[in-house]
Amino acid sequence: MVKGRGGMTLKRWRHSRRLFIWTGVWTGLVALLAGRLFFIQVADARHYEGHDLVALSVEQRREQFVVDSGRGNILDRNGRSLTGHTFLGLVVLPPWHPDLHDPNLGRLAAILGRPVNQIQAALASMKQPGLLSLPSPGGTSTPIELTDAQAAAVQSLGIDGILPRQVTVRYNNQSLARHVVGFIGEDPNLVTQVYDGRYPLNEPVGKMGLESVFQEDLRGNGPARTLHFYVDGEGRPLPGLGIREATRPDTGLNVQTTLDMGLQKIVESAMDKVALPRGAAVVMDVHTGDILAMASRPNFDQNHIPSGAANYPKNLAVEADFPGSVFKIVDATAALDKGQLAANTPFNCTGSIQIGDGVLNCWQVHGHETAEEAFAQSCNVAFAQISMKLGRQNMEDYAKAFGLAQRQGQVVDGRDVFDEEDPGSIFVGPGSALRLLANTGIGQENVRISPLQAAVMAATIAADGKRPVPRLVMRLATAQGDPYRTFPIQSPVQAINPGVAKEVGQWMREVIASPQGTGHLLAQAAWPVAGKTGTAQTGQPHRVNQWFVGYFPYDHPRYAIAVDALDIPDSSGLRYPEPIVLDIVNALAHAGNAQTDGAPQSGGGR
């Protein structure tokens, strides 16, 4: 046997030699990698390939709470904000959660005037940075708002992670015009598809209403004020880094609307007073077309949008539905203008009328009546005859002259300012059958109009046939109030013969003034009102739409109004629109000289 040095066999010697070489190679590689890591992480950590790795490592563990989003506000016509409520709140940063039995929590509860168990429960539930919210009388939790004295007292407690700060929230439970303003929310698909990924995917964007229409103008360049804090891999605060506040002055533009906050509050209060289950109201300046108030019910929480398409909020003020007898304004205007009708044209209502092989019913037997009386009492028999004589083309032409069956809201750079505005319809398919004409003439069949369109129709009569162009946004302005872009009032269109408009206005006044008028409740109003009621079959058994459309003061028109109540049980015996209108008129009259907080001076049934 061949032996190597020291008596080792040649085979064993070669194996040991290979093992020694490979051990050396691997040791060298490990040493090289260790050196490289030392160079990257320690020696050159702040300059590696142009990056500060220490800063990046810390940044990966940075958490934040946005104190002010920097998003522009949506304002009323007098500059008061419909968004952006600023107050002294309590910011809670969960990594610093104190011991829930800390005696300081008892002192905090005493300062806030709340039970300590409420404070403990609220803190225990917070997993993300946010505002301390406690139960409110309405049953929901709302952010605590501090006085200056309370803020100073809380600050003196020195509780880690509970900070009194001036904060701005977009919406709260007092927010008005929610369906007009809309809401913002996270929507990565929207950011990607509509905004080409220009924003962070988790950034809230406008998803409805003016928040959506003016998203690009409102956004600005990111949060204006942010609290930053740093945590380790376990989510615990990193010692020595503390809490820092960053500011950015470049905020978004404000959108100033034509709405009047005082009048908006009156309208919403009137709707809620009668507990309107579903419907809308619009108040418009007769001469300028400015929308002074627009509200929809049911209301919704802008901070918590319900899931499911059926529960998604809708602005019913721009959604078309069956109008019922308010469409008789179109019939009366067309027939008077065509010379087919006069105020004293006689009719005889026996409670129904035979049309072909069918019967059209009236809501009561009116007997012998004039055309003006038939309008005031909303007689279906009379207006079925008027409509059949008018014919399809005349009804369609005059409806369009009033702005029906078309979008008529303000447009800015190709964007519909009235988000999701429904154009409605008069006739859908072909045909001129007498039954079709009769049903159309009383606001049934395929007739659909929105409260916005109805308000324009009333304004057209009030303004001697001049149809205004609805305006919702006056201008864009900087946070300092400097004008950025102005959207002027558009000239009205002479759509209806002035003399005819004046006569129809007189008929509308009789709807209220006559003891037999269907709107006689409004004879109690502090100002004289002209208008037309409507009750429409909806296609759902025992459900109707209720309407009132009109203007006031009758002798010096300034406001046009439309209110609808949708899907109301016909057995309820309740009328919603007229009590709502009565409250609105009386509140405006009480305010004096037709002003409220700076308002401008300028169906199938009854």
HELIX and SHEET records of a PDB file:
HELIX    1   1 ARG A    5  GLY A    7  5                                   3    
HELIX    2   2 LEU A   10  PHE A   38  1                                  29    
HELIX    3   3 PHE A   39  ALA A   43  3                                   5    
HELIX    4   4 LEU A   53  GLN A   60  1                                   8    
HELIX    5   5 PRO A   94  TRP A   96  5                                   3    
HELIX    6   6 PRO A  103  LEU A  112  1                                  10    
HELIX    7   7 VAL A  116  SER A  125  1                                  10    
HELIX    8   8 ASP A  148  LEU A  157  1                                  10    
HELIX    9   9 ARG A  178  VAL A  181  1                                   4    
HELIX   10  10 PRO A  188  GLN A  193  1                                   6    
HELIX   11  11 GLY A  209  VAL A  213  1                                   5    
HELIX   12  12 GLN A  215  ARG A  219  1                                   5    
HELIX   13  13 MET A  261  LYS A  273  1                                  13    
HELIX   14  14 ALA A  309  ASN A  311  5                                   3    
HELIX   15  15 LEU A  316  VAL A  318  5                                   3    
HELIX   16  16 GLY A  324  PHE A  327  5                                   4    
HELIX   17  17 LYS A  328  ASP A  337  1                                  10    
HELIX   18  18 ALA A  371  ALA A  376  1                                   6    
HELIX   19  19 ASN A  380  LEU A  390  1                                  11    
HELIX   20  20 ARG A  392  ALA A  401  1                                  10    
HELIX   21  21 LEU A  434  GLY A  441  1                                   8    
HELIX   22  22 PRO A  451  ALA A  462  1                                  12    
HELIX   23  23 PRO A  498  ALA A  513  1                                  16    
HELIX   24  24 HIS A  520  GLN A  524  5                                   5    
HELIX   25  25 PRO A  577  ALA A  591  1                                  15    
SHEET    1   A 3 ARG A  62  ASP A  68  0                                        
SHEET    2   A 3 ARG A 225  TYR A 230 -1                                        
SHEET    3   A 3 ILE A 243  THR A 247 -1                                        
SHEET    1   B 4 ILE A  74  LEU A  75  0                                        
SHEET    2   B 4 ASN A 254  THR A 257  1                                        
SHEET    3   B 4 VAL A 473  ALA A 477 -1                                        
SHEET    4   B 4 PRO A 483  THR A 486 -1                                        
SHEET    1   C 3 GLY A 130  LEU A 131  0                                        
SHEET    2   C 3 HIS A  85  VAL A  92 -1                                        
SHEET    3   C 3 ILE A 162  VAL A 169 -1                                        
SHEET    1   D 2 SER A 133  PRO A 135  0                                        
SHEET    2   D 2 SER A 141  PRO A 143 -1                                        
SHEET    1   E 2 PHE A 183  GLY A 185  0                                        
SHEET    2   E 2 VAL A 205  MET A 208 -1                                        
SHEET    1   F 5 ILE A 291  ARG A 297  0                                        
SHEET    2   F 5 GLY A 279  ASP A 285 -1                                        
SHEET    3   F 5 TYR A 559  PRO A 569 -1                                        
SHEET    4   F 5 ARG A 543  PHE A 552 -1                                        
SHEET    5   F 5 ALA A 530  GLN A 537 -1                                        
SHEET    1   G 2 PRO A 346  CYS A 349  0                                        
SHEET    2   G 2 GLY A 367  THR A 370 -1                                        
SHEET    1   H 2 SER A 352  ILE A 355  0                                        
SHEET    2   H 2 GLY A 358  ASN A 361 -1                                        
SHEET    1   I 2 VAL A 411  VAL A 412  0                                        
SHEET    2   I 2 ARG A 415  ASP A 416 -1                                        
SHEET    1   J 2 LYS A 466  ARG A 467  0                                        
SHEET    2   J 2 VAL A 493  GLN A 494 -1                                        
END                                                                             
